[in-house]
């Protein structure tokens, strides 16, 4: 699916995988060497992330059930833990630099299209 910042009318990622099962959410991006520039992973449900065991930095947007951005993480390096936000329902993980390049900010609304 595709991730679009509806507030800014910009595509964030053209190839977003959904991690919805317990196994897929637990695995996340572990074992990957990186993300392609137009790739992302949507973890749902999720209210916080970690980068233990990862080999590359990522950007992440924590989203409400409606897709509103409530927290942004720019360039989260391996072996870190994010804040846990009770109001977050999902997390979109992206290549480092994507959020800045697309101008995504807290309060923006993201939509996911097939």
PEJO-V716279 format. One record per residue. N is the residue number from 1. SS is DSSP state (A for helix, B for strand, O for the rest). PSI is psi in whole degrees, -180 to 180 (none if undefined). OMEGA is omega in degrees with one decimal (* if undefined). Layout:
# PEJO-V716279
n=N ss=SS psi=PSI omega=OMEGA
n=N ss=SS psi=PSI omega=OMEGA
This chain:
# PEJO-V716279
n=1 ss=O psi=171 omega=-176.7
n=2 ss=B psi=140 omega=177.1
n=3 ss=B psi=126 omega=-178.6
n=4 ss=B psi=134 omega=171.8
n=5 ss=B psi=99 omega=-177.0
n=6 ss=O psi=-27 omega=179.8
n=7 ss=O psi=-32 omega=-176.5
n=8 ss=O psi=-1 omega=179.7
n=9 ss=O psi=52 omega=179.2
n=10 ss=B psi=139 omega=175.7
n=11 ss=B psi=129 omega=179.9
n=12 ss=B psi=-43 omega=179.1
n=13 ss=B psi=138 omega=-179.2
n=14 ss=O psi=-20 omega=-179.0
n=15 ss=B psi=92 omega=-179.7
n=16 ss=B psi=124 omega=173.5
n=17 ss=B psi=147 omega=178.5
n=18 ss=B psi=126 omega=174.9
n=19 ss=B psi=99 omega=-175.0
n=20 ss=O psi=-28 omega=179.2
n=21 ss=O psi=161 omega=178.9
n=22 ss=A psi=-44 omega=-179.3
n=23 ss=A psi=-48 omega=-178.0
n=24 ss=A psi=-39 omega=178.7
n=25 ss=A psi=-40 omega=-179.5
n=26 ss=A psi=-39 omega=-178.7
n=27 ss=A psi=-43 omega=179.1
n=28 ss=O psi=-123 omega=-179.7
n=29 ss=O psi=11 omega=179.6
n=30 ss=O psi=139 omega=179.7
n=31 ss=O psi=-8 omega=178.8
n=32 ss=O psi=151 omega=177.5
n=33 ss=O psi=-7 omega=179.7
n=34 ss=O psi=179 omega=175.1
n=35 ss=O psi=144 omega=173.5
n=36 ss=O psi=157 omega=-176.5
n=37 ss=O psi=-28 omega=-175.9
n=38 ss=O psi=24 omega=-174.6
n=39 ss=B psi=155 omega=176.5
n=40 ss=B psi=168 omega=176.2
n=41 ss=B psi=123 omega=176.5
n=42 ss=B psi=117 omega=179.6
n=43 ss=B psi=120 omega=-174.6
n=44 ss=B psi=120 omega=1.9
n=45 ss=O psi=154 omega=179.9
n=46 ss=O psi=137 omega=179.9
n=47 ss=O psi=4 omega=178.7
n=48 ss=O psi=157 omega=-176.7
n=49 ss=O psi=171 omega=172.3
n=50 ss=B psi=162 omega=177.0
n=51 ss=O psi=28 omega=176.5
n=52 ss=O psi=130 omega=178.1
n=53 ss=O psi=-1 omega=-179.9
n=54 ss=O psi=159 omega=-174.5
n=55 ss=O psi=7 omega=-175.3
n=56 ss=O psi=155 omega=177.6
n=57 ss=O psi=156 omega=178.7
n=58 ss=B psi=160 omega=164.6
n=59 ss=B psi=154 omega=177.6
n=60 ss=B psi=141 omega=174.7
n=61 ss=B psi=122 omega=176.2
n=62 ss=B psi=130 omega=-169.9
n=63 ss=B psi=149 omega=171.4
n=64 ss=O psi=176 omega=177.3
n=65 ss=O psi=-31 omega=-178.5
n=66 ss=O psi=-6 omega=179.3
n=67 ss=O psi=12 omega=177.7
n=68 ss=B psi=132 omega=179.6
n=69 ss=B psi=122 omega=179.5
n=70 ss=B psi=-14 omega=178.6
n=71 ss=B psi=143 omega=178.3
n=72 ss=B psi=144 omega=174.9
n=73 ss=B psi=120 omega=179.7
n=74 ss=B psi=124 omega=174.0
n=75 ss=B psi=46 omega=178.1
n=76 ss=B psi=118 omega=-176.4
n=77 ss=O psi=164 omega=178.2
n=78 ss=O psi=152 omega=176.0
n=79 ss=O psi=38 omega=177.1
n=80 ss=O psi=163 omega=175.1
n=81 ss=B psi=136 omega=177.9
n=82 ss=O psi=171 omega=169.6
n=83 ss=O psi=154 omega=173.5
n=84 ss=O psi=123 omega=-179.8
n=85 ss=O psi=115 omega=-178.9
n=86 ss=O psi=-32 omega=-178.1
n=87 ss=O psi=-8 omega=177.7
n=88 ss=O psi=138 omega=179.5
n=89 ss=O psi=-29 omega=-177.9
n=90 ss=B psi=165 omega=179.0
n=91 ss=B psi=131 omega=174.2
n=92 ss=B psi=115 omega=178.5
n=93 ss=B psi=136 omega=-172.8
n=94 ss=B psi=164 omega=174.0
n=95 ss=B psi=143 omega=178.8
n=96 ss=O psi=135 omega=179.2
n=97 ss=O psi=-14 omega=-176.8
n=98 ss=A psi=-44 omega=-177.2
n=99 ss=A psi=-42 omega=177.2
n=100 ss=A psi=-42 omega=-178.8
n=101 ss=A psi=-35 omega=-178.3
n=102 ss=A psi=-4 omega=178.7
n=103 ss=O psi=19 omega=-178.2
n=104 ss=O psi=134 omega=-178.7
n=105 ss=O psi=162 omega=174.1
n=106 ss=O psi=135 omega=-178.5
n=107 ss=O psi=-19 omega=176.9
n=108 ss=O psi=156 omega=178.3
n=109 ss=B psi=125 omega=178.0
n=110 ss=B psi=142 omega=175.2
n=111 ss=B psi=154 omega=-178.1
n=112 ss=B psi=124 omega=-175.9
n=113 ss=B psi=144 omega=175.4
n=114 ss=O psi=none omega=*
